């Protein structure tokens, strides 16, 4: 959406609700950088609740009691060891998919990043390494869980979201203080 259109519509609606000029200015200053990045403007938790169609109370429960919203299981790795998967239950997964599609996919990744990127495949990654004399392949132990909630919080803050919304997003996308292997948001956030 073009910012000038948003500004006009928002101002008209706010004036109809008898909002002050300071309120309108504060909201528009918050909204502009988000709109310019193609991101949804989310003013508060109630607003996010309406966008995702999940009650505010449920959002808080998922953010503050995440363990109850995951099922855990193990799958074998290529080296014969087991990998712990924490898959979100449908309600949380739906919220994470909104964050993924409406926010994360709209933020460009570094051009060298190939894994987990829409419209990129293992083949794309292999092309980059073709004709190289040496190739180092590593698996970082506990990579996703090593990316902590605080880092995810600052990621959303740096996009322009409020501390409250950034904290909510960080808690909705992490489990036990880090990114869970199995959440749809974890790969892109990593």
C-alpha positions as CSV (number, residue, x, y, z in Angstrom):
1,X,0.0,0.0,0.0
2,X,1.2,3.5,-0.8
3,X,1.9,5.5,2.4
4,X,0.0,8.6,1.1
5,X,-3.2,6.5,0.7
6,X,-2.7,5.0,4.2
7,X,-2.1,8.4,5.7
8,X,-5.3,9.8,4.1
9,X,-7.5,6.9,5.1
10,X,-6.1,6.6,8.6
11,X,-6.4,10.4,9.3
12,X,-10.1,10.4,8.1
13,X,-11.0,7.5,10.3
14,X,-9.1,8.9,13.3
15,X,-10.8,12.3,12.9
16,X,-14.2,10.6,12.6
17,X,-13.4,8.9,16.0
18,X,-12.3,12.4,17.4
19,X,-8.7,11.3,17.9
20,X,-6.2,14.1,18.7
21,X,-3.7,15.5,16.2
22,X,-0.9,14.2,18.5
23,X,-2.4,10.7,18.4
24,X,-2.7,10.8,14.6
25,X,0.9,12.0,14.2
26,X,2.2,9.4,16.6
27,X,0.4,6.6,14.8
28,X,1.5,7.8,11.3
29,X,5.1,8.1,12.5
30,X,5.0,4.5,13.6
31,X,3.2,3.3,10.5
32,X,5.3,4.9,7.8
33,X,8.6,2.9,8.1
34,X,6.6,-0.4,8.2
35,X,4.5,0.6,5.2
36,X,7.6,1.6,3.3
37,X,9.0,-1.9,3.9
38,X,5.8,-3.5,2.7
39,X,5.1,-4.8,6.3
40,X,1.7,-4.8,8.0
41,X,1.1,-2.1,10.5
42,X,0.3,-3.7,13.9
43,X,-0.5,-1.1,16.6
44,X,-1.1,-3.4,19.6
45,X,-1.9,-7.0,20.6
46,X,-5.6,-6.5,20.1
47,X,-5.0,-5.3,16.6
48,X,-2.7,-8.3,15.9
49,X,-5.4,-10.6,17.4
50,X,-8.0,-9.3,14.9
51,X,-5.5,-9.7,12.0
52,X,-4.7,-13.4,12.8
53,X,-8.2,-14.3,14.0
54,X,-7.0,-15.5,17.4
55,X,-8.3,-14.2,20.7
56,X,-5.9,-11.9,22.5
57,X,-6.0,-14.3,25.6
58,X,-4.9,-17.2,23.4
59,X,-2.0,-15.1,21.9
60,X,-0.8,-14.3,25.5
61,X,-1.2,-18.0,26.5
62,X,0.8,-19.1,23.4
63,X,3.5,-16.5,24.0
64,X,3.9,-17.1,27.8
65,X,3.2,-20.9,27.9
66,X,4.8,-22.0,24.6
67,X,5.6,-25.6,25.8
68,X,1.8,-26.4,25.9
69,X,1.5,-25.5,22.2
70,X,4.2,-27.8,20.8
71,X,4.5,-31.5,20.3
72,X,8.0,-33.0,20.5
73,X,9.4,-36.0,18.7
74,X,12.7,-37.2,17.3
75,X,13.7,-38.1,13.8
76,X,16.9,-39.7,12.6
77,X,19.7,-37.5,11.2
78,X,21.9,-38.6,8.3
79,X,24.7,-39.5,10.8
80,X,22.5,-41.9,12.7
81,X,21.9,-39.6,15.7
82,X,18.5,-38.3,16.5
83,X,17.2,-34.7,15.9
84,X,14.7,-33.2,18.3
85,X,11.7,-31.6,16.6
86,X,9.3,-29.3,18.3
87,X,6.3,-28.8,16.0
88,X,3.8,-26.2,16.9
89,X,0.1,-27.2,17.3
90,X,-2.2,-25.8,14.7
91,X,-3.3,-22.6,16.4
92,X,0.3,-21.5,17.1
93,X,1.4,-22.7,13.7
94,X,-1.3,-20.5,12.0
95,X,0.0,-17.5,13.9
96,X,3.6,-18.3,13.0
97,X,2.6,-18.8,9.3
98,X,1.1,-15.3,9.4
99,X,4.4,-13.9,10.8
100,X,6.3,-15.8,8.1
101,X,4.2,-14.8,5.1
102,X,3.2,-11.3,6.0
103,X,6.4,-10.1,7.7
104,X,9.5,-12.4,7.3
105,X,9.1,-13.2,3.6
106,X,8.9,-9.5,2.9
107,X,12.3,-8.8,4.4
108,X,15.2,-9.6,2.0
109,X,17.8,-12.1,3.0
110,X,21.5,-11.8,2.3
111,X,22.1,-12.9,-1.4
112,X,24.3,-15.7,-0.2
113,X,21.6,-17.3,1.8
114,X,20.0,-20.2,-0.1
115,X,18.6,-22.5,2.6
116,X,14.9,-22.1,3.5
117,X,14.4,-19.2,1.1
118,X,11.3,-19.2,-1.1
119,X,12.0,-20.1,-4.7
120,X,15.5,-21.4,-3.8
121,X,16.5,-25.0,-3.7
122,X,19.5,-27.3,-2.9
123,X,20.2,-27.1,-6.6
124,X,20.6,-23.3,-6.4
125,X,23.1,-23.8,-3.5
126,X,25.0,-26.4,-5.4
127,X,25.3,-24.2,-8.5
128,X,27.1,-21.6,-6.3
129,X,29.7,-24.2,-5.3
130,X,30.2,-25.8,-8.7
131,X,33.8,-25.9,-9.9
132,X,35.2,-24.9,-6.4
133,X,38.4,-26.7,-5.5
134,X,37.3,-27.2,-1.9
135,X,33.9,-27.4,-0.1
136,X,33.4,-27.4,3.7
137,X,30.2,-28.9,4.9
138,X,29.3,-28.5,8.5
139,X,26.3,-29.0,10.8
140,X,26.2,-26.6,13.7
141,X,25.1,-28.4,16.8
142,X,21.8,-27.0,18.2
143,X,21.9,-24.1,15.7
144,X,18.2,-23.1,16.0
145,X,18.1,-23.2,19.8
146,X,21.3,-21.2,19.9
147,X,19.4,-18.2,18.4
148,X,17.9,-16.7,21.5
149,X,14.6,-14.9,22.1
150,X,16.4,-11.7,22.8
151,X,17.9,-11.7,19.3
152,X,14.5,-12.4,17.7
153,X,13.1,-9.5,19.8
154,X,15.7,-7.1,18.5
155,X,15.1,-8.3,14.9
156,X,11.4,-7.3,15.1
157,X,12.3,-4.0,16.9
158,X,14.8,-3.2,14.1
159,X,12.0,-3.7,11.6
160,X,10.1,-0.9,13.3
161,X,7.6,-2.8,15.5
162,X,6.9,-1.6,19.1
163,X,8.6,-3.2,22.0
164,X,5.3,-4.9,23.0
165,X,4.7,-6.3,19.5
166,X,8.3,-7.3,19.1
167,X,8.2,-9.1,22.4
168,X,5.0,-10.9,21.5
169,X,6.4,-12.0,18.1
170,X,9.7,-13.1,19.7
171,X,7.8,-15.2,22.3
172,X,5.5,-16.7,19.7
173,X,8.5,-17.7,17.5
174,X,10.7,-19.2,20.3
175,X,10.6,-22.1,22.7
176,X,12.6,-22.4,25.9
177,X,14.6,-19.3,25.0
178,X,15.6,-20.2,21.4
179,X,14.2,-21.0,18.0
180,X,12.6,-24.4,17.9
181,X,13.5,-26.9,15.2
182,X,10.1,-27.5,13.6
183,X,8.4,-24.0,13.7
184,X,7.8,-22.5,10.3
185,X,9.4,-19.2,11.3
186,X,12.6,-20.7,12.6
187,X,14.4,-21.3,9.3
188,X,13.8,-17.8,8.0
189,X,14.6,-16.1,11.3
190,X,17.9,-18.1,11.4
